[in-house]
Amino acid sequence: MSQDAYIANAMALVDGRMQRADIGVEGGRIVTVTRERHNPRGLPVIDAAGMSVLPGLIDLHTHGAVGIDVNAADVEGLRKIGRFFARQGVTSWNCSVLTDTPGQTSWCMGQARAMIEAGAYDGARLAGVHLEGPCLSVEYKGAMPERLLMHEASPELFRRYQEESGGHVTYVTLAPEVPGVAEMVSELTRLGMVVAMGHSGATYAECEACVEAGVRSVTHLGNAMRLFHQHEPSILGIALERGDLYAEAICDGRHLVPATVRMYLNAKGWDRIVAITDSIMAAGLPDGSYKLGVNDVVVVDGDAKLAENGVRAGSTLTLAQALRNIQAFTGCDLAHAARLMTENPARLMGWSDRGRIAPGCAADLVLLDEHDQVVRTMVEGRTVYQA
């Protein structure tokens, strides 16, 4: 389908609430949002009666899906992931590269660059690369291979990865207690990376130093990190206390039980939690044996764990399911749940043309039926998935 369309009779997420709206799309951008049908240019009409229209969903942290692991994905593999994500209502995603050898990480940078710079295709837009490591805690490594973790930060290595990616590393996770990390944050920010902290046993003071240096988010809050103690609030404490910090949340009911999701939202408000999947190659596939980077993973009843020790290793979650989960966990409406995977991640990343339905924004849209199942996904006005 062309980039021009007129979406009529919709209940759309506009200005923070679901309301009756018609949306005009031309040249891949939203040009009009009106309450009365107004299509003077005679654009092709999409009748959205009985549907909900949201900004396209954004997944900032995922390691793969449908049998493809990001650390081993060539361009076609990345496109396969993106096609699956489009079926889940996702229009933008970061490919998360698990800590790996420098050589393999460099190869991943090249594949992501080629994918991004090739432009439009029939799937969700690859927005950038998320480097999860290698400057992470050994104690809270989770699924990170210990032998590949760095024990001192190297700005030169990150500069190299950014150059190899063509400037497309958008997001990075670091542990504040690794020597040199706090001093490196401003440099990574200058290079165009949004810096998050996670996989960490850092003290509150170590975390605070990194926040003052420019850290803006916390990676999968509550997982693979030192937990709260009244005498040492640590990374979990600063994440919940500081209103200027965003926090990722894996809303699958396993990594975080519903009460924890509610606590996070009560503590931070609905504008600072970012729903992610942290999905692995098993997403969209049945139980079985899979890979996560260099690790062997076994999935039982949809729960992914390392084969060697049973530590949870990513998820099989999709953002479409997370959208429904958040409503079930909290009793909130669709508009509130959608904010966690549209407006919030876009604001965190500085993507001012995404995450909202407003004139001038990219026409990244998802249409849902009455059960919040994805019916159609549009990237810059092009239909990349239709049920």
C-alpha positions in Angstrom: 0.0 0.0 0.0 1.2 3.6 -0.7 2.2 6.0 2.0 -1.0 8.0 1.5 -4.2 7.0 3.3 -7.2 8.4 5.3 -8.0 6.5 8.4 -11.7 7.1 9.2 -14.1 6.3 12.0 -11.3 5.5 14.5 -11.0 5.7 18.2 -7.4 6.9 18.3 -4.9 7.7 21.1 -4.6 11.5 20.7 -3.4 13.9 23.4 -3.2 11.1 25.9 -6.7 9.6 25.6 -8.7 7.5 23.3 -11.1 9.7 21.3 -12.9 9.8 18.0 -10.6 10.9 15.3 -9.9 10.7 11.6 -6.2 10.6 10.5 -4.8 11.9 7.2 -1.5 10.4 6.0 0.5 11.7 3.1 4.1 11.1 2.2 4.6 8.9 5.3 3.6 11.6 7.7 0.5 12.4 9.6 -0.9 15.6 8.1 -4.3 15.9 9.8 -6.0 14.7 12.9 -9.7 15.8 12.9 -12.9 14.9 14.6 -15.0 15.4 11.5 -14.4 13.5 8.3 -12.4 15.8 6.1 -10.6 14.2 3.1 -10.4 16.9 0.4 -7.5 15.3 -1.4 -9.5 12.0 -1.8 -6.9 9.8 -0.1 -7.6 6.1 -0.1 -9.9 5.4 2.9 -9.2 2.8 5.6 -12.4 2.3 7.6 -11.4 1.8 11.2 -14.9 1.6 12.6 -14.8 -0.6 15.7 -11.0 -0.4 15.9 -8.6 1.4 18.2 -5.7 3.2 16.6 -2.4 3.7 18.5 1.0 5.1 17.7 3.2 2.2 16.5 4.7 0.3 19.4 8.4 0.7 20.2 10.6 -2.0 21.6 14.0 -0.7 22.9 15.3 -4.0 24.2 15.0 -7.3 22.3 17.5 -10.0 21.5 15.5 -11.7 18.7 12.4 -13.7 17.7 11.2 -16.5 15.4 14.4 -18.5 15.5 16.7 -15.6 14.9 19.2 -14.5 17.6 20.4 -10.9 17.1 24.0 -11.8 17.9 24.0 -14.1 14.9 21.6 -12.2 12.6 22.6 -11.1 9.2 20.5 -8.5 7.3 17.8 -11.0 6.2 17.7 -12.4 9.8 17.1 -8.9 11.2 14.3 -8.4 8.6 12.7 -11.6 9.6 12.6 -10.4 13.2 11.2 -7.1 12.0 8.4 -8.8 10.0 7.4 -10.7 13.1 7.4 -7.6 15.2 5.2 -5.8 12.7 2.6 -8.6 13.4 2.8 -7.6 17.0 2.1 -3.9 16.3 5.8 -2.8 16.6 7.0 -0.1 14.2 10.4 0.7 15.7 12.9 -1.5 17.6 16.5 -1.6 18.8 18.4 -4.8 18.2 20.0 -5.7 21.5 23.5 -7.2 21.2 24.4 -9.3 24.1 28.0 -9.1 25.4 30.1 -11.1 22.9 33.6 -11.1 21.5 34.8 -7.8 20.0 34.9 -9.5 16.6 31.4 -10.8 16.7 30.1 -7.5 18.1 31.7 -5.6 15.2 30.1 -8.0 12.8 26.7 -7.2 14.4 27.4 -3.5 14.0 27.9 -4.0 10.3 24.8 -6.1 9.8 22.6 -3.6 11.7 24.1 -0.7 9.7 23.4 -2.4 6.4 19.9 -3.2 7.5 19.1 0.4 8.6 20.7 2.1 5.7 19.0 -0.1 3.1 15.8 1.7 4.1 12.1 0.6 4.0 11.0 -3.0 3.7 8.0 -5.0 4.7 8.5 -5.0 8.5 9.1 -2.9 11.6 11.9 -0.2 11.3 15.2 -1.1 12.9 15.8 2.1 14.7 19.3 1.3 16.1 21.5 -0.9 18.2 21.4 -1.5 21.9 24.7 -2.6 23.4 24.0 -4.6 26.6 27.5 -4.6 28.0 30.3 -5.5 28.0 30.9 -3.3 31.1 28.6 -5.2 33.5 28.8 -6.8 36.9 30.1 -10.3 37.2 27.9 -10.9 40.2 24.7 -9.7 38.4 25.7 -10.9 35.0 22.4 -12.8 34.3 22.9 -14.4 30.9 26.0 -12.5 30.1 29.1 -14.7 29.5 31.4 -13.9 32.4 34.6 -14.5 30.4 33.7 -11.7 28.0 32.8 -9.0 30.5 35.1 -6.0 30.8 36.5 -5.0 34.2 37.4 -1.5 33.1 35.5 0.8 30.8 37.0 1.5 27.4 35.7 4.6 25.6 37.8 3.6 22.6 35.9 0.3 22.2 32.5 2.1 22.2 33.8 4.7 19.8 34.8 1.9 17.5 31.5 0.2 17.7 29.7 3.5 17.0 31.9 4.1 13.9 31.3 0.5 12.6 27.6 0.9 13.1 27.5 4.1 11.1 26.4 6.0 14.1 23.4 3.7 14.8 24.2 2.7 18.3 21.4 4.4 20.1 21.3 2.8 23.5 23.8 1.2 25.9 23.6 -0.6 29.2 26.5 -0.2 31.7 27.1 -1.1 35.4 28.1 2.0 37.4 30.6 0.2 39.6 32.8 -0.9 36.7 35.9 1.4 36.9 35.8 4.2 34.4 32.0 3.9 33.6 31.0 7.1 35.4 33.7 9.0 33.5 32.6 7.5 30.2 28.9 8.4 30.3 29.3 11.9 29.0 31.4 10.7 26.1 28.9 8.1 25.1 26.1 10.7 25.3 28.2 12.9 23.0 28.4 10.0 20.6 24.6 9.9 20.4 23.9 7.0 22.8 21.3 7.1 25.5 23.0 5.5 28.5 21.2 3.1 30.9 22.5 1.3 33.9 21.8 -2.3 34.8 23.3 -5.8 35.5 24.7 -4.0 38.5 25.5 -4.3 42.2 26.4 -0.7 42.5 25.8 1.4 45.6 23.4 4.3 45.6 26.3 6.7 45.5 27.9 5.0 42.5 24.5 5.1 40.7 24.0 8.7 41.6 27.4 9.7 40.1 26.3 8.1 36.8 22.9 9.8 36.8 24.6 13.1 37.4 26.9 12.3 34.5 24.0 11.7 32.1 22.5 8.2 32.6 18.8 8.4 31.7 17.4 4.9 32.3 17.6 1.6 34.2 17.6 -1.6 32.3 15.0 -4.2 33.2 14.3 -2.8 36.6 14.4 -5.5 39.4 16.1 -8.1 37.3 19.9 -8.8 37.3 20.6 -6.1 39.9 21.3 -5.6 43.5 17.9 -5.2 45.3 16.7 -2.6 47.7 17.8 -2.4 51.3 16.8 0.3 53.7 20.5 1.1 54.5 21.7 0.8 50.9 18.9 1.6 48.4 21.2 0.7 45.5 20.2 0.9 41.8 16.6 -0.2 42.5 16.2 2.6 45.1 17.5 5.4 42.9 15.4 4.2 40.0 12.2 4.4 42.0 13.2 7.7 43.8 14.5 9.8 40.9 11.7 11.3 38.8 14.2 12.1 36.0 15.1 8.4 35.4 13.2 6.1 33.1 13.0 2.4 33.9 12.5 -0.6 31.7 9.9 -3.2 32.8 9.4 -6.7 31.4 5.7 -7.1 31.9 5.4 -10.9 31.3 4.2 -11.8 34.8 7.5 -13.7 35.3 10.2 -11.2 35.5 7.9 -8.9 37.4 4.7 -10.1 39.1 1.6 -7.8 38.7 2.0 -6.2 42.1 5.6 -5.2 41.3 4.4 -3.6 38.0 1.8 -1.7 40.0 4.4 -0.6 42.6 6.7 0.7 39.8 3.9 2.7 38.3 2.8 4.1 41.6 6.3 5.1 42.5 7.4 6.6 39.1 4.1 7.5 37.4 2.9 6.5 34.0 5.4 8.7 32.1 8.7 7.1 33.2 8.1 3.3 32.8 9.1 1.8 29.4 7.7 -1.6 28.6 10.2 -3.8 26.8 10.2 -7.5 25.8 13.9 -8.5 26.3 12.7 -11.3 24.0 15.0 -14.0 22.6 14.9 -16.1 19.4 12.2 -18.3 21.0 9.6 -15.5 20.8 6.8 -16.7 18.5 8.0 -20.3 18.7 7.1 -23.3 20.9 9.0 -24.6 23.9 12.4 -26.1 23.1 16.1 -25.5 23.1 17.5 -22.1 21.8 20.5 -19.8 21.9 21.0 -16.4 23.4 24.3 -15.1 22.2 26.8 -17.8 23.2 24.4 -19.3 25.8 22.2 -22.4 25.5 18.7 -21.7 26.6 15.8 -24.0 27.4 12.2 -22.7 27.1 9.5 -24.5 29.2 5.9 -23.2 29.3 7.2 -20.1 27.6 9.8 -19.4 30.3 13.3 -19.0 29.0 16.2 -20.1 31.3 19.9 -20.9 30.9 20.4 -24.6 30.4 23.5 -24.7 32.7 22.0 -23.1 35.8 18.3 -22.3 35.4 18.9 -18.5 35.5 16.1 -16.7 33.6 17.5 -15.6 30.2 15.3 -13.0 28.4 11.7 -13.7 27.6 9.3 -15.0 24.9 7.1 -11.9 25.4 5.7 -9.7 22.6 4.7 -6.1 23.0 1.2 -6.9 21.8 0.9 -9.3 24.8 2.6 -6.8 27.1 -0.1 -4.3 26.2 -2.8 -6.7 27.2 -0.9 -7.8 30.3 -0.5 -4.2 31.6 -4.2 -3.6 31.4 -4.9 -6.9 33.2 -2.2 -6.3 35.9 -3.3 -2.7 36.7 -7.0 -2.4 35.6 -5.9 0.6 33.5 -7.4 1.6 30.1 -5.8 1.1 26.7 -4.5 4.6 26.6 -2.5 4.3 29.8 -1.0 0.9 28.9 0.0 2.1 25.4 1.9 5.0 26.8 4.5 2.6 28.2 5.4 1.4 24.7 4.8 4.5 22.6 5.3 7.9 24.0 7.6 6.9 26.8 10.3 5.1 24.8 10.1 7.7 22.1 10.7 10.5 24.7 13.5 8.6 26.3 15.3 8.2 23.0 14.6 11.7 21.8 12.5 10.5 18.8 10.2 13.5 18.6 8.4 12.2 15.5 7.3 8.9 17.0 5.2 7.7 19.8 2.3 10.1 19.2 -0.6 10.6 16.8 -0.2 14.3 15.8 0.4 16.3 12.6 4.1 16.1 11.6 4.8 12.8 13.2 5.7 9.7 11.2 2.6 7.7 10.2 3.7 4.8 12.4 0.3 3.3 13.4 -1.2 0.1 14.7 -4.9 -0.8 14.4 -6.4 -3.1 17.0 -9.7 -4.9 17.1 -12.1 -5.0 20.1 -9.9 -7.6 21.8 -6.7 -5.5 21.4 -5.4 -7.9 18.8 -3.3 -6.4 16.0 -5.3 -6.0 12.7 -2.9 -3.7 10.8 0.5 -2.1 11.3 1.8 0.9 9.3 5.3 2.2 9.1 5.5 5.7 7.6 2.1 5.2 6.1 3.0 1.8 4.4 1.0 -1.2 5.6 3.6 -3.8 6.6 1.2 -6.2 8.2 -2.5 -6.8 7.8 -4.4 -9.7 9.5 
